[in-house]
Amino acid sequence: MVKTKKVKAAGRFGVRYGRKVRTKIADLESLQRKKQKCIFCDGVAKRLSKGIWRCKKCSKKFAGPTFTLNKE
């Protein structure tokens, strides 16, 4: 996997799709992989799939926004 400074993990696309699109994808992917706070207990919630989250502390599985729980 190729990583570059500007597009980070989206460097896997090579020169395809343009730099602007690849930087947007890289920002979105880094945001969705961050640790998110659980809406019930303030523990760490992990994204299982689109809109499905599970808290590691209280083991609750819940639906929420697609990419991130907390808009920053």
Residue pairs with C-beta under 8 A, 6 or more apart in sequence:
1 9
1 11
1 12
2 11
2 12
2 14
3 9
3 11
4 11
6 19
6 23
7 13
7 19
7 22
7 23
7 25
7 26
8 26
8 30
9 26
9 29
9 30
10 22
10 23
10 25
10 26
10 29
11 22
13 22
13 25
28 67
31 67
31 68
32 47
32 67
32 68
33 47
34 68
35 44
35 45
35 46
36 44
36 45
36 46
36 47
36 53
36 68
36 69
36 70
37 43
37 44
37 45
37 69
37 70
38 44
38 45
38 53
38 55
38 57
38 58
38 60
39 45
39 62
39 64
39 69
40 55
40 58
40 60
40 62
41 55
41 57
41 58
41 60
43 55
43 56
43 57
43 58
44 55
44 56
44 57
45 53
45 54
45 55
45 56
45 69
46 53
46 54
46 55
46 56
47 53
47 67
48 54
48 61
50 66
51 63
51 64
51 65
51 66
52 61
52 62
52 63
53 61
53 62
53 63
53 64
53 69
54 60
54 61
54 62
55 61
55 62
65 71
